[in-house]
Amino acid sequence: MEFPKINLHTHTLFSDGKNSIKQIVNKSIKLGLNYLAITDHFTNSWKAGVISTTLNTVEKIDHYLNEITECQEFLTLNNKNLKLYKGIEVDIGSSRAYIKRLIRPTEFDLILFEYLETPEGIAFVKNIIDQWKKTIVFNRSFPLFGLAHFDPSNFIYGSLNILMQFLKEYDIYVEFNSSYPQFYSWRNELFFKKLKEYNIMVTIGSDAHTSRDLDNMFNPLEMIKVYKLENNLEIFINHLKQKT
Ligand SMILES: [Zn+2]
């Protein structure tokens, strides 16, 4: 079957990307993308010291969200065949207090978690989502949660069932990220079999840091087909469509 062109992991000048949101959107229109998310970095771990900047104040996050809104309005007004989503990539090495203070989850369509590598990491993410669910009326504006460039090899020999139950219970999707093809390689086949068995949603991102890397989606889509996860991708796309 024919899938839409999806890239739900990109960076801009609001973190360590080289282009503005507008430039990323314009290039995506030219490339014929159908779904695009801007997912700039959020962190106060060691990572904050090594990347140029992050979404580190309420004012900056508001500015970021407003720029995306402007682009969404532009796309609607001009009848473009591109849906744009508000995302953020949260480093789970960040402190809980920092996440709680700055992120208002209902402002986002997608929240990616990066560096989930241990059962302790699962507990951390569960805790964050549980906190959010408690403080917020659960409605359609609650974001979709996903794992950015997830490395299954950390879980494949031991805690795979804990991981799968977590993904199922919290409705978390797994990203096929073309910048990290080693993570969806054949040696992690068992993990992808489990995704199918548990019906976990999957999607595609390129982790673009420049507008040149926006359409690197061929390999992830091929691998989704190899692992027979087309249906998992379709379920994800249907969830995404409800966001617009
Ligand atoms: Zn990223």
Boltz pocket constraint, residues with backbone or C-beta under 6 A from the ligand:
constraints:
  - pocket:
      binder: B
      contacts: [[A, 9], [A, 11], [A, 39], [A, 89], [A, 148], [A, 207]]
      max_distance: 6.0
